[in-house]
Amino acid sequence: MNGEINEFNFNLSITKHSPYIMGILSPSNIVFASLENFKILKKIKTEKESFLNGNFRKKDSKIFATSSRNGDISLFYLSSMKALRNFLCLGKVIYSTSFSDNGLNLISGGEEGVLKLWDIGEQKHLQEFQSGGDVIKKVSYFPNHNWIIGSSSYDGKIRIFDLRCKKKIINYKFGFPVESFMFLPDQRVLIAIGGNSIKFWDMRNNSILFKKKESSPILNLSSPNKNSIMYSTLGRTIKYTRTSDFRFFHIGRYKKRISDVEFLNHGFLVSFTSGKILIKKKKILNFLKTNDYKSELCTTRIFKRK
């Protein structure tokens, strides 16, 4: 999808604390919008198409971090909607960032193939770990933790590191270039996607719990909702599963290409490369029971076509 005319590749991030705010990134825009009245709070625009990803600080949702093509990591303070910090990574593309549980540190990874630890207050680089020399597409802190971190890369591995002893503690072999991964909040399950596959590991004994292969590439994973996740495919479908029984539910298939999908408190969001965001205000299980795949309760265009 990269480079297609009149299409946007952008991701969604939602605060975990009230007031609930959605952060939306396109290559040249950041938009903050209220999920209570769906009004746009702030737009930040750059001349260069550099933004790639973004996420809120888990501790209080007051800071928003962005990764970029030009190697910058920018932190925005939500109360003022202004830039707070800026970290430079020698011009290499940064694909992913993640905040520690206490909100004091940030990790990043990207084209350089190095997982880096940053001190937010001091605005300096503290540690780094090599990730096999291949591109890192996703980094994450272990849930409710400040010392255990992970990265996934195009060499087909998910690596887990311990910052206290400054070393790698385990590898998970996916078998394909890994686009994304996540830890579930229960601290027991690791999920990863790459190519057409999605895999689930039990982190207590490092064994595979379940794996599934789709007919088309899996594009992204939603943030977890307890022990459930959603994901979208290049075939323009959205699926929902829970790790309690590994039942997979077909949420729907859409005409437009899907860019991202995320849970809401009472529903879910779907973003499309056309620049629209679909908001469905219905609990997933109720949505599945009614088979209401086509009802669009609220659709908002965030970005206009060029």
C-alpha positions as CSV (number, residue, x, y, z in Angstrom):
1,M,0.0,0.0,0.0
2,N,3.0,2.3,0.5
3,G,3.1,5.1,-2.2
4,E,-0.4,4.6,-3.6
5,I,-1.9,7.8,-4.8
6,N,-4.7,9.4,-2.7
7,E,-4.3,6.8,0.0
8,F,-3.1,7.2,3.6
9,N,-1.3,4.7,5.8
10,F,-2.0,5.9,9.4
11,N,-2.3,4.3,12.8
12,L,-4.6,4.9,15.8
13,S,-3.7,5.1,19.5
14,I,-6.2,5.6,22.3
15,T,-5.7,6.8,25.9
16,K,-6.4,4.4,28.7
17,H,-7.6,7.1,31.0
18,S,-10.5,9.6,31.0
19,P,-10.9,11.9,29.1
20,Y,-10.5,9.4,26.3
21,I,-8.6,10.8,23.4
22,M,-7.6,9.3,20.1
23,G,-4.3,10.0,18.4
24,I,-4.2,9.6,14.7
25,L,-1.1,9.7,12.5
26,S,-0.8,10.1,8.8
27,P,2.6,10.6,7.2
28,S,2.4,14.4,7.6
29,N,-0.2,14.9,10.3
30,I,-1.0,14.2,13.9
31,V,-4.6,14.6,14.9
32,F,-5.9,14.4,18.5
33,A,-9.7,13.9,18.7
34,S,-12.1,13.4,21.6
35,L,-13.8,10.1,21.8
36,E,-16.5,11.6,24.0
37,N,-17.9,14.0,21.4
38,F,-15.7,13.0,18.4
39,K,-14.4,16.6,17.9
40,I,-10.9,17.3,16.7
41,L,-8.9,18.9,19.5
42,K,-5.6,19.7,17.7
43,K,-3.9,19.1,14.3
44,I,-0.2,19.1,14.0
45,K,1.2,19.2,10.4
46,T,4.7,18.9,9.0
47,E,6.1,19.8,5.6
48,K,7.8,16.4,5.2
49,E,5.9,13.1,5.2
50,S,7.8,11.6,8.1
51,F,5.4,10.3,10.8
52,L,5.1,6.5,11.1
53,N,3.7,5.5,14.5
54,G,2.6,6.9,17.8
55,N,1.5,5.9,21.3
56,F,0.4,7.4,24.6
57,R,2.3,7.1,27.8
58,K,0.6,4.3,29.7
59,K,1.1,5.8,33.2
60,D,-1.2,8.8,32.7
61,S,-1.8,9.2,28.9
62,K,-0.5,12.8,29.2
63,I,2.4,12.4,26.7
64,F,2.2,11.2,23.1
65,A,5.4,9.8,21.4
66,T,5.9,9.6,17.6
67,S,8.4,7.7,15.5
68,S,9.5,8.9,12.1
69,R,11.2,8.3,8.8
70,N,13.9,10.9,9.5
71,G,15.1,9.3,12.7
72,D,13.4,11.7,15.2
73,I,11.4,10.7,18.2
74,S,9.1,13.5,19.3
75,L,7.1,13.7,22.6
76,F,4.0,15.9,22.7
77,Y,2.3,17.1,26.0
78,L,-1.4,16.7,25.6
79,S,-2.4,19.6,27.9
80,S,-0.7,22.1,25.7
81,M,-0.6,20.0,22.5
82,K,3.0,21.2,22.1
83,A,6.3,19.4,21.6
84,L,7.9,18.4,24.9
85,R,11.1,16.5,23.9
86,N,12.9,15.4,20.7
87,F,15.4,12.6,20.4
88,L,17.7,12.2,17.4
89,C,18.7,8.7,16.1
90,L,21.3,9.6,13.5
91,G,18.8,9.8,10.6
92,K,17.7,6.1,10.6
93,V,14.0,5.3,10.3
94,I,12.3,4.7,13.6
95,Y,9.3,2.3,13.3
96,S,8.2,1.9,16.9
97,T,8.4,3.3,20.5
98,S,7.1,2.2,23.9
99,F,6.9,3.8,27.3
100,S,7.9,2.1,30.5
101,D,5.2,1.5,33.1
102,N,6.5,4.3,35.4
103,G,6.6,6.7,32.4
104,L,10.2,7.7,32.9
105,N,11.8,5.8,30.1
106,L,11.2,5.1,26.4
107,I,12.5,2.4,24.1
108,S,12.8,2.7,20.3
109,G,13.6,0.5,17.3
110,G,13.9,0.8,13.6
111,E,15.9,0.5,10.4
112,E,19.2,0.5,12.3
113,G,18.4,-2.9,13.9
114,V,19.2,-1.6,17.4
115,L,16.9,-1.5,20.4
116,K,17.6,1.7,22.3
117,L,16.6,2.9,25.8
118,W,16.0,6.6,26.5
119,D,15.7,8.7,29.7
120,I,12.8,11.1,29.0
121,G,13.6,13.6,31.8
122,E,17.4,13.8,31.0
123,Q,16.7,13.5,27.2
124,K,19.6,11.1,26.7
125,H,20.4,7.6,25.4
126,L,21.1,5.1,28.2
127,Q,21.5,1.6,26.7
128,E,21.2,-0.3,23.5
129,F,20.8,-3.9,22.3
130,Q,21.6,-5.4,18.9
131,S,18.7,-7.3,17.3
132,G,20.5,-9.5,14.8
133,G,21.3,-6.6,12.6
134,D,17.9,-6.7,10.9
135,V,15.1,-4.1,10.8
136,I,13.1,-3.8,14.0
137,K,9.4,-3.2,13.3
138,K,8.0,-3.3,16.9
139,V,9.2,-2.7,20.4
140,S,7.3,-3.1,23.7
141,Y,7.7,-3.1,27.4
142,F,6.4,-6.1,29.3
143,P,3.0,-5.2,31.0
144,N,3.3,-3.4,34.3
145,H,7.1,-3.5,34.1
146,N,10.1,-1.2,33.8
147,W,12.9,-3.7,33.1
148,I,11.7,-6.4,30.7
149,I,11.4,-5.3,27.1
150,G,11.0,-6.9,23.7
151,S,11.6,-6.3,20.0
152,S,10.5,-8.0,16.8
153,S,12.5,-8.0,13.5
154,Y,12.6,-9.1,9.9
155,D,14.9,-12.0,10.8
156,G,11.9,-13.8,12.1
157,K,12.6,-13.5,15.8
158,I,11.1,-11.8,18.8
159,R,13.8,-11.1,21.4
160,I,13.2,-10.4,25.1
161,F,15.8,-8.4,27.1
162,D,16.3,-7.6,30.8
163,L,17.6,-4.1,31.4
164,R,18.8,-5.0,34.9
165,C,21.4,-7.4,33.7
166,K,21.7,-5.8,30.3
167,K,21.3,-8.9,28.2
168,K,18.9,-11.0,26.1
169,I,17.0,-13.6,28.1
170,I,15.0,-15.5,25.4
171,N,14.2,-15.7,21.6
172,Y,10.9,-16.6,20.1
173,K,11.2,-18.0,16.6
174,F,8.4,-17.0,14.3
175,G,9.7,-18.3,11.0
176,F,8.9,-15.2,8.9
177,P,9.7,-11.5,9.1
178,V,7.7,-10.3,12.1
179,E,5.6,-7.2,11.5
180,S,4.3,-6.8,15.0
181,F,3.9,-8.4,18.4
182,M,2.4,-7.8,21.8
183,F,2.2,-9.0,25.4
184,L,-1.2,-9.5,26.8
185,P,-2.0,-7.8,30.1
186,D,-2.1,-11.2,31.9
187,Q,1.7,-11.4,31.4
188,R,1.3,-15.0,30.1
189,V,0.6,-14.7,26.4
190,L,2.8,-13.3,23.6
191,I,1.2,-12.7,20.1
192,A,3.0,-12.1,16.9
193,I,2.0,-11.5,13.2
194,G,4.0,-11.8,10.0
195,G,3.1,-12.7,6.5
196,N,-0.2,-14.6,6.5
197,S,0.4,-16.0,10.0
198,I,-0.5,-15.2,13.6
199,K,1.0,-17.1,16.5
200,F,0.3,-17.3,20.3
201,W,3.0,-18.4,22.9
202,D,2.6,-19.3,26.5
203,M,5.4,-17.3,28.1
204,R,5.5,-19.5,31.2
205,N,6.9,-22.4,29.4
206,N,7.7,-20.7,26.0
207,S,5.5,-23.1,24.1
208,I,3.2,-22.3,21.2
209,L,-0.5,-22.2,22.3
210,F,-2.1,-21.7,18.9
211,K,-1.2,-20.6,15.3
212,K,-3.4,-19.7,12.4
213,K,-2.7,-18.9,8.7
214,E,-5.0,-16.4,6.8
215,S,-5.5,-16.4,3.1
216,S,-3.9,-12.9,2.8
217,P,-1.2,-11.0,4.8
218,I,-2.1,-9.8,8.3
219,L,-1.6,-6.1,8.5
220,N,-1.8,-5.1,12.2
221,L,-2.9,-6.1,15.7
222,S,-5.2,-4.0,17.9
223,S,-4.2,-3.2,21.4
224,P,-5.5,-5.9,23.7
225,N,-8.8,-5.8,25.4
226,K,-8.2,-8.0,28.4
227,N,-7.4,-11.3,26.7
228,S,-8.9,-10.5,23.4
229,I,-7.4,-9.0,20.2
230,M,-8.5,-7.9,16.7
231,Y,-6.5,-7.9,13.5
232,S,-7.0,-6.9,9.9
233,T,-5.8,-8.4,6.7
234,L,-4.8,-7.2,3.2
235,G,-8.0,-8.9,2.1
236,R,-9.9,-6.1,3.9
237,T,-11.3,-8.3,6.7
238,I,-11.3,-7.8,10.5
239,K,-11.2,-10.7,12.8
240,Y,-11.6,-11.0,16.6
241,T,-10.3,-13.7,18.9
242,R,-9.9,-14.4,22.6
243,T,-7.1,-16.6,24.1
244,S,-9.5,-18.4,26.5
245,D,-10.7,-20.7,23.7
246,F,-9.0,-19.4,20.5
247,R,-12.3,-19.0,18.7
248,F,-11.9,-16.7,15.7
249,F,-14.9,-14.4,14.8
250,H,-15.3,-12.7,11.4
251,I,-16.1,-9.0,12.2
252,G,-16.6,-8.0,8.6
253,R,-15.2,-7.3,5.2
254,Y,-15.0,-3.8,3.8
255,K,-14.7,-2.3,0.3
256,K,-11.9,0.1,1.4
257,R,-8.4,-1.0,2.4
258,I,-8.0,-1.1,6.2
259,S,-5.2,0.9,7.8
260,D,-5.7,0.1,11.6
261,V,-8.3,-1.3,14.0
262,E,-8.6,-0.6,17.8
263,F,-11.0,-1.4,20.7
264,L,-13.2,1.2,22.4
265,N,-14.8,0.9,25.8
266,H,-18.1,0.0,24.1
267,G,-17.2,-0.8,20.5
268,F,-14.3,-0.4,18.1
269,L,-12.6,1.8,15.6
270,V,-11.6,1.0,12.0
271,S,-9.4,3.4,10.0
272,F,-9.2,3.2,6.2
273,T,-6.5,4.3,3.7
274,S,-9.2,6.6,2.2
275,G,-8.8,8.9,5.3
276,K,-12.0,7.8,7.0
277,I,-12.5,6.3,10.5
278,L,-15.5,4.1,11.2
279,I,-16.7,4.1,14.8
280,K,-18.9,1.2,15.9
281,K,-20.5,1.9,19.3
282,K,-21.5,-1.6,20.2
283,K,-19.7,-4.3,22.3
284,I,-17.9,-6.9,20.3
285,L,-19.9,-9.8,21.6
286,N,-23.2,-8.1,21.0
287,F,-22.0,-7.1,17.6
288,L,-21.3,-10.7,16.7
289,K,-24.6,-11.9,18.0
290,T,-26.6,-9.6,15.8
291,N,-24.3,-10.2,12.8
292,D,-24.6,-6.4,12.2
293,Y,-21.5,-6.3,9.9
294,K,-22.8,-3.5,7.7
295,S,-24.2,-0.9,10.1
296,E,-22.0,2.2,10.2
297,L,-23.1,4.1,13.3
298,C,-20.6,6.9,12.9
299,T,-18.2,7.6,10.1
300,T,-15.8,10.6,10.3
301,R,-13.3,11.7,7.6
302,I,-10.1,12.8,9.3
303,F,-7.9,13.4,6.3
304,K,-8.8,14.8,2.9
305,R,-7.5,13.4,-0.3
306,K,-4.8,15.5,-2.0
